[in-house]
């Protein structure tokens, strides 16, 4: 069985942003045009993927300015302005970029809507049964083939060291372990790192991170190395398979990158949703807040992780298995774990 290398986790990050004028004049006032110019300028100077996305799909932020500026009129109301600005930020194709007002919050959904779901709560319940255990945000069960199964639906809440010790101790009798992070939209990077730290016995380089230093699109600090340190608690010593889909996003994307650097771990399922940039918030004159990707993060080979991480083995849930109440991705993981021993 092929066991990968991986992970990109982060813990404490300090971001310093500058607000000096770059191409355009400083924005003052609160007209529709003022708010448009302010939002465009914040992203132009502080968003960390403009050059990368120009290379990947031809994003031209100056062209975006010219095109959307034609839709801004002095008499337009808040709803119309919000619609135009939301469409503009969605050109970044980034689930971390959200414009929030009292009206609504914009959201770019194509990073998961355009792909198969590859997850079903009802089918998952067939594997969990009725006697599964919930512990500190983790749901776990020993499957019929003596494979341990942990489902982590979110990294938003802390996972206690004692709970992790208890969970791994309970599953120690198993022949292998599945960690399912499908539909996990992220949360706290430190929580994701804490879980990943249970699967390494040594300090591992999992990637790099840079910080924005000036308003230019390529003004970044020298990349800083990010390491995963082994936990002082119980650590898993057998084979592990991590299950992913397109809704594995943000901190979960980093967790998967982390795990991919470890020798006993294999990633299967669909490509993750990405979202590697550390989110940061700012505000335009009318009080609407803009959340966007800030410091870029990379894997150990300095590859961008913004658009997701490919699995070691691509597996989709088949319609035939779905009709039978089976999860193709879980079934494949169990087969690999049982036949790699």
KAHUGI-V531277 format. One record per run of one state. SS is the DSSP state (H for helix, E for strand, L for the rest). FROM is the first residue (numbers start at 1). TO is the last residue. Records with the same first field share a line. If there is no record, write none. Layout:
BEGIN
SS=FROM-TO + FROM-TO
END
This chain:
BEGIN
L=1-3 + 5-31 + 47-49 + 58-60 + 70-77 + 91-97 + 101-104 + 106-109 + 114-120 + 129-132 + 136-137 + 143-146 + 153-154 + 156-160 + 171-175 + 181-186 + 188-188 + 200-203 + 210-211 + 213-219 + 221-223 + 229-239 + 245-248 + 250-250 + 260-264 + 270-273 + 275-278 + 284-288 + 294-296 + 299-303 + 305-312 + 315-318 + 324-327 + 339-341
E=4-4 + 98-100 + 105-105 + 133-135 + 138-142 + 147-152 + 155-155 + 176-180 + 187-187 + 204-209 + 212-212 + 220-220 + 224-228 + 240-244 + 249-249 + 265-269 + 274-274 + 279-283 + 289-293 + 297-298 + 304-304 + 313-314
H=32-46 + 50-57 + 61-69 + 78-90 + 110-113 + 121-128 + 161-170 + 189-199 + 251-259 + 319-323 + 328-338
END
